[in-house]
């Protein structure tokens, strides 16, 4: 009897939700790929890094607030704070790439993918990883090395008066971020191959 009352209450609450209520799960499309030993190892590492670097956004908001207060209350603008803002934004975004990829929470422009079978989705993932993502990551990593090296050799600093020194440090984040994305890609590729080419892949539920 108690369960029936709970079910009725749940149904009533569900019906009272407005039709225009924004439900995030309805637009999140995750391809349910099996896990592998490699993916679990890499995902754990990337999860720790991603969680730690997520605090970057808190620091960024604090810097923005301090900068606004100093400018509009004390009439004192600091170029260092302006540059720190885009430095922190770059760090958060580049480190967030791998975190989003392993959780399949990156933005998709998708019209038909969600209506395909799991195997068809996996084939799309495989082709996209091999022929689009991996070449793109390789190009960025390859050309970022001389980009960073030159900045370090010339002792590049900000062009703005009073700007930040050591410009090569923030440029190095480009390489680090895409190196982590390469690890996330390797993890994702192992999961796609497990689904497509292994007879009895271990599902996430079984692995748990």
Steps between C-alpha positions, in 0.01 A plus 500: 500500500784733585665431164178580314472835678862579416442406137190720483684791660791456260262494205322812627828685546610394156180633346537836671833567327443774240516391139770757433713373789861463389609140551869458433480125454280541195780669306794298634578223256761257630624205299501209749841353425657215700794577724846351466794473740675775306199731502444455874863585572511805275158620608601491867806713430308747284221517760744599775659766278164627378356530851809684621502741204128570534593736781649722231150630429454600863829689496402662170171626644684639803748685279218645289315623809816654649580670170149644469502626860840665457400664172157635593538565872863605523548618140810285468536255213778243492615349171638201692148404606374538144766259374459258790135468401568371151789288630266327745229465238750333265616265775147400596392445142807304387505274806125456472523349150620159618262500798198563278612245243532206739152577636357552151367839612655702220271690265364303205330648195284196450190429294501124447769357732266438793254309282761253377584164653781479755726327249436767237581769757824318583600487133442873472715550811775282356511679166486840665780416743732345240452744214406827672593520867837324504639695201378825655663422835824401327510828303443710812765313702754509217471873431465601864855386579683767293227747602589448867873462439530832319309679775738356761816579301414867447366543851161612367296724726172683464494792258284698741668730754501322833392174337598151609844352427590145400253475211639153420334364816145564380594384151620171649147437625400451136734201473402359839128533431521320166732235644229423756243500221718244320481275807124545513482411132703185562258405777199564280655310209560194717135502604377534142724214386381286792143540383566446132771235496488309827244222534416549866587855606462584865221747554534787752233338719685167502832669570356670804 
